Structure formats: structure tokens, C-alpha cells
Amino acid sequence: MSDEEPGAVKKTIRTVTPYYRGRPDAEMTTFGIVYFLGLVVLLVPLLPFLLIVWLVSKLTGRAARQSPVGGEE
């Protein structure tokens, strides 16, 4: 790499802003876990209905592929 590439940093910028050191964000982790558990509580009871709809769509799709279109054989 050469020093004349457009994206290369040429000097350090001095600033009065203190350096930010990351920290664990326990509040957002807790919120994410609660959100996930809420979705699980809502979606697990719906799972049998989703399974039935999926099976019916698969069976009707298979029946549509096996039947002749327009009565022609």
C-alpha cells in the first residue's frame, strides 16, 4: 500500500473529547431476553396452527401438481 491512497489516514487527529471505553450493556441484554421470551410465549401456542396450515398447503400443492390442467390427459 502506498501513502497516497484516498482512504489512508495521514495523521492523528487530536481532540479534547475523552476516549470512550465500551462497557457491558446489561439493560439491553435484559430487554432482549424479555423480548425473546415474550415472542416464545406468543408463538409456541400458535405452532400447531402454523403446522396445520403448512401441511394443508403442501397437500393441496401436491394434489394440484398431480391433477391434469384443464381436463386434458
C-alpha positions as a Markdown table, in Angstrom:
| # | Residue | x | y | z |
|---|---|---|---|---|
| 1 | Met | 0.0 | 0.0 | 0.0 |
| 2 | Ser | 1.2 | 3.5 | -0.7 |
| 3 | Asp | 0.6 | 6.6 | 1.4 |
| 4 | Glu | -1.2 | 8.3 | -1.4 |
| 5 | Glu | -4.3 | 6.0 | -1.4 |
| 6 | Pro | -7.5 | 8.0 | -0.8 |
| 7 | Gly | -8.6 | 6.1 | 2.3 |
| 8 | Ala | -5.3 | 6.1 | 4.1 |
| 9 | Val | -5.1 | 8.1 | 7.4 |
| 10 | Lys | -2.2 | 10.5 | 7.2 |
| 11 | Lys | -2.1 | 12.0 | 10.7 |
| 12 | Thr | -3.6 | 11.5 | 14.1 |
| 13 | Ile | -6.4 | 14.0 | 15.0 |
| 14 | Arg | -6.0 | 15.5 | 18.5 |
| 15 | Thr | -9.2 | 16.1 | 20.3 |
| 16 | Val | -10.3 | 17.2 | 23.8 |
| 17 | Thr | -13.0 | 14.6 | 23.9 |
| 18 | Pro | -12.1 | 11.8 | 26.2 |
| 19 | Tyr | -11.6 | 8.3 | 24.7 |
| 20 | Tyr | -14.8 | 6.2 | 25.0 |
| 21 | Arg | -14.3 | 2.8 | 26.6 |
| 22 | Gly | -17.1 | 0.3 | 26.0 |
| 23 | Arg | -19.0 | -1.3 | 28.8 |
| 24 | Pro | -21.4 | -4.2 | 29.0 |
| 25 | Asp | -24.9 | -3.1 | 28.4 |
| 26 | Ala | -26.8 | -5.2 | 30.9 |
| 27 | Glu | -30.1 | -3.3 | 30.4 |
| 28 | Met | -30.3 | -4.1 | 26.7 |
| 29 | Thr | -29.4 | -7.7 | 27.3 |
| 30 | Thr | -32.2 | -8.0 | 29.8 |
| 31 | Phe | -34.6 | -6.3 | 27.4 |
| 32 | Gly | -33.6 | -8.7 | 24.6 |
| 33 | Ile | -34.1 | -11.7 | 26.8 |
| 34 | Val | -37.5 | -10.5 | 27.9 |
| 35 | Tyr | -38.5 | -9.7 | 24.3 |
| 36 | Phe | -37.4 | -13.2 | 23.2 |
| 37 | Leu | -39.3 | -14.9 | 25.9 |
| 38 | Gly | -42.4 | -12.8 | 25.1 |
| 39 | Leu | -42.2 | -14.0 | 21.4 |
| 40 | Val | -41.8 | -17.6 | 22.6 |
| 41 | Val | -44.9 | -17.3 | 24.8 |
| 42 | Leu | -46.9 | -15.9 | 21.9 |
| 43 | Leu | -45.6 | -18.2 | 19.1 |
| 44 | Val | -45.5 | -21.6 | 20.8 |
| 45 | Pro | -49.3 | -21.8 | 21.2 |
| 46 | Leu | -49.6 | -20.8 | 17.6 |
| 47 | Leu | -47.2 | -23.5 | 16.4 |
| 48 | Pro | -49.9 | -26.3 | 15.9 |
| 49 | Phe | -52.0 | -23.9 | 13.8 |
| 50 | Leu | -49.0 | -23.0 | 11.7 |
| 51 | Leu | -48.1 | -26.6 | 11.3 |
| 52 | Ile | -51.7 | -27.4 | 10.1 |
| 53 | Val | -51.6 | -24.5 | 7.6 |
| 54 | Trp | -48.3 | -25.7 | 6.3 |
| 55 | Leu | -49.4 | -29.3 | 5.9 |
| 56 | Val | -52.6 | -28.3 | 4.1 |
| 57 | Ser | -50.7 | -26.1 | 1.7 |
| 58 | Lys | -48.3 | -28.9 | 1.0 |
| 59 | Leu | -51.1 | -31.4 | 0.4 |
| 60 | Thr | -53.1 | -29.0 | -1.9 |
| 61 | Gly | -49.9 | -28.2 | -3.8 |
| 62 | Arg | -49.2 | -31.9 | -4.4 |
| 63 | Ala | -52.8 | -32.5 | -5.4 |
| 64 | Ala | -52.6 | -29.6 | -7.8 |
| 65 | Arg | -49.4 | -30.9 | -9.5 |
| 66 | Gln | -50.9 | -34.4 | -9.9 |
| 67 | Ser | -54.3 | -33.4 | -11.4 |
| 68 | Pro | -54.3 | -32.6 | -15.1 |
| 69 | Val | -54.8 | -29.0 | -16.0 |
| 70 | Gly | -58.0 | -28.1 | -18.0 |
| 71 | Gly | -59.1 | -31.8 | -18.1 |
| 72 | Glu | -56.5 | -32.8 | -20.7 |
| 73 | Glu | -54.8 | -36.1 | -20.3 |
